[in-house]
């Protein structure tokens, strides 16, 4: 079972006992503001979402629970390769943990899985996620209006891509400086 360890995080496969920690995150409007679904109103919604993460076919998925100091604080990974997604409990925002988690997942899929290109679909109002992905080397490849209807409100999309070779070159420059 794949387990990724960074300086401050452990990224591991989802387990059924993650439901309560994830439910605490998925019920927070602030955490879910730019997610493709509204905040969860009951634990069964979270359980169904967790089931889709646990039962995703390994050939199409590379998704991880993010743990900080032994506590599940979010998820980062590829529910469906090659599109990356992540969510972190707002109590842990502003500490660089999302960047640490996403970097570890990118490194893993590019090296271990041989994925040639990572993609992201981000709500253009989600400036923090856009900045994070741009710092990791993602570049915008297009925009589209009214791509997601969340709780009766239409949202737009910014599409970003990161080729493996650009990521490797960026990491090499960072390590040499």
N, C-alpha and C positions, 0 to 999 in steps of 0.2 A: 504494500500500500504506500503510495507516494506521500511523502511528508516533506515540506519545505521549511527550512529554519533560517531566519534572518537574525540580525542583531537583537531585535526586540519582539519578534513575532514567530509564531508557529502557524503554518498553513497546512491544514490536514483535510482529509475527506469528511464530508458531512456524515453525521450520525443522527439517529432518531432522537437522542436525548438533547440535541441542539434546538429543539422546537421552542422551548421557553425563551432562550436567549434571543433567537431570531424573532420571535413574536414581540418581544420588548422593542426591538428595532423597527419592525414592520408596522407597528401601531403608531409610531411617531410621525406626525405630519411633516415635521422638518426633515426627517430622514427620507421620507417618501415623496417629497415635493417634486422631484424630477424623475421618479421611477415610472415605469410603464403601466403601473396599476395604482389605485388609491391605497391609502393606509388600510391595513387589515383590521377588520372589526371583530373577528373571533379567531381562536386558535386553530380551528379547522382550516381556515384559509392558509395559515402559515404551515400547517401540517401538509396540506396538498402541495404547496410550493416546495417544501423540503423534500417531499416524495419525488417531485420531478427532478430535483438536484441529485438525490441518492440513486434514482433509477435511470438517470440519463445514460445512454449507451457510451461506454468508454471510448469508442472510436470517434465519437462526435463531441465529447465533453472533456473538459479539464478544469473543474471547479473546486474551490477550496473554502473552508471555513477559516476565518482569520481569528487567531487567538492572541491575546496580549495579557501577559501575566496570568495565564491559565484560564482566562475568561474569553468566551466567544464574543467578538465585537463586530462581526460582519462577515462578508463573503467577498471573494475576488476570484475571477477566473473566466473561463469560457464555457458557458452553459451549452452553447453550440459553436464549435470552432468554425470560423476564425474570429467570431465577435466577442470581445472582452466586455465584462461588466463588473461593477463593484459597488458595494454599499458598506458604509462604516457607521456605527452608532455615533450620533452627533456629540455625545459626551467625549469622544476621542478625536474630534476634528481639530485641525490646526497643529498637530504634532508630527506630521510627516508619515503617519502610519499607513495611509492609503497609498502613498507613493512607494513605500517600502514593500507593501503587499503586492501591488501591481507590478513592480519591477521584478520581484521574485517569480511571479507567475509568468511574465513575459520571458524571462531567462529560461525557465523550465520548458515552456512550449516551443520556443525557438530551438533549444538544444536537444532536449530529450524527445520531443515529438516531431521535430523537423518541420514545423509549420513555417511557411515562407512569408506569410503576411498576417498581421493582426488588424482587425477592424473595430471601429466603435461607432455607435449611434448615440449622440448626446443631444439633449434638449439645449438649444442655444442660450437659454437663461441660466443654465448650470455652469456659471463662469469658473467655479473652483475645479470641476472635473475637466473642463476644456483646458485650463491652465496646466493641470497635472499631466494630462495626456500630451500636450504640446511640449512640456519639459522633458518628457520621455522620448520625444522624437516623432510623435504622430503629426501628420499634416492633413489639413482639411482637403477633401476631394469633392465636396459638394454639399448643397443644402436642399431641403425640401420642406414645403409647408403642409401642415395638417396631416402628419403621418401617424399620430397616436391620439386616440380619444380616451382621455383618462377622466372618469367620473363626470362625463358630459362636456369636458373642456378639450378642445383640440390643441395639440402641441406640435411643434415643428422639430426637425432633426438636422443636426450637423453630422455629416459622415466624415470620419477620419480613418486614415490607414497608416500603418507602420510596417514597412518591409523589414524582414529579419536582418538584412545586410546593413540597413541604416541604423538599426538598433545596435548591432555589433560595433559599427564604426563609432557611434556615439559613446558606447561603454569604453571602448579602447581610448578615446580622447579623454574621457573623464578619469580613467585610471592613470594615464600618463601625466596628468597635470597635478 
